[in-house]
Amino acid sequence: MGWLWAIIVGLVLGLAAKAVIPGKQHSPLWLTTICGMLGATVGNAVARAVGVGSTRGIDWSRHAFQLGAAVVIVLVADMLYMATLGRRAQHA
């Protein structure tokens, strides 16, 4: 069940990151989901490093770190995707 939640959270974070980034992103949904999952993991690690491990109730600061990490990871992944696979698909 943990993997299912990781995929759902990754999908939501990845799509939220795509919504925050200006312009059009060309990465596929599976890559966006993986980037969101990585963003959640990195955001949790950063939150723990700055002293926001877990709190009672909804931990908005941890979610902000997760979204920030997901935005950076989605942006980098989309640039790499367009530099490698995306251009080949456009010319075919």
C-alpha positions as CSV (number, residue, x, y, z in Angstrom):
1,M,0.0,0.0,0.0
2,G,3.0,2.3,0.6
3,W,3.9,2.2,-3.1
4,L,0.4,3.1,-4.1
5,W,0.5,6.2,-1.9
6,A,4.0,7.1,-3.2
7,I,2.6,7.0,-6.8
8,I,-0.4,9.0,-6.0
9,V,1.6,11.7,-4.1
10,G,4.2,11.7,-6.9
11,L,1.5,12.3,-9.5
12,V,-0.1,15.1,-7.5
13,L,3.2,16.8,-6.7
14,G,4.5,16.4,-10.3
15,L,1.3,17.9,-11.8
16,A,1.4,20.7,-9.2
17,A,5.0,21.4,-10.1
18,K,4.1,21.5,-13.8
19,A,1.4,24.0,-13.0
20,V,3.8,26.3,-11.2
21,I,6.5,26.2,-13.9
22,P,5.8,28.8,-16.6
23,G,5.5,27.7,-20.2
24,K,4.8,24.3,-21.6
25,Q,6.5,21.2,-20.4
26,H,6.9,18.3,-22.8
27,S,7.7,15.5,-20.4
28,P,5.3,12.5,-20.3
29,L,3.0,11.7,-17.4
30,W,5.1,8.8,-16.2
31,L,8.2,11.0,-16.0
32,T,6.3,13.7,-14.2
33,T,5.1,11.1,-11.6
34,I,8.6,9.8,-11.0
35,C,9.9,13.4,-10.6
36,G,7.1,14.1,-8.1
37,M,8.0,11.0,-6.1
38,L,11.7,12.2,-6.1
39,G,10.5,15.6,-5.1
40,A,8.6,14.2,-2.1
41,T,11.7,12.2,-1.0
42,V,14.1,15.1,-1.4
43,G,11.6,17.6,0.2
44,N,11.2,15.3,3.2
45,A,15.0,15.1,3.6
46,V,15.4,18.8,3.4
47,A,12.6,19.4,5.9
48,R,14.2,17.0,8.3
49,A,17.6,18.7,7.8
50,V,16.1,22.1,8.8
51,G,14.3,20.7,11.8
52,V,10.8,20.1,10.4
53,G,10.6,16.3,10.9
54,S,7.0,15.8,11.7
55,T,4.4,17.9,13.5
56,R,0.9,17.3,14.7
57,G,-1.8,17.9,12.1
58,I,-1.0,19.0,8.5
59,D,2.7,19.8,8.1
60,W,2.5,22.7,5.6
61,S,6.2,23.5,5.7
62,R,7.1,20.0,4.8
63,H,4.7,20.0,1.9
64,A,6.2,23.4,0.7
65,F,9.7,21.8,0.7
66,Q,8.3,18.8,-1.2
67,L,6.7,21.1,-3.8
68,G,9.8,23.2,-4.2
69,A,12.0,20.1,-4.7
70,A,9.4,18.7,-7.2
71,V,9.5,22.0,-9.2
72,V,13.3,21.9,-9.5
73,I,13.3,18.2,-10.4
74,V,10.5,18.5,-13.0
75,L,12.2,21.5,-14.6
76,V,15.5,19.8,-14.9
77,A,14.0,16.5,-16.1
78,D,11.9,18.3,-18.7
79,M,15.0,20.1,-20.0
80,L,16.9,16.8,-20.2
81,Y,13.9,15.1,-21.8
82,M,13.7,17.7,-24.5
83,A,17.5,17.7,-25.1
84,T,17.5,13.9,-25.6
85,L,14.2,12.1,-26.5
86,G,11.9,15.1,-27.2
87,R,13.8,16.4,-30.2
88,R,14.0,13.0,-31.8
89,A,10.3,12.6,-31.4
90,Q,9.6,16.0,-33.0
91,H,11.7,15.3,-36.0
92,A,10.3,11.8,-36.7
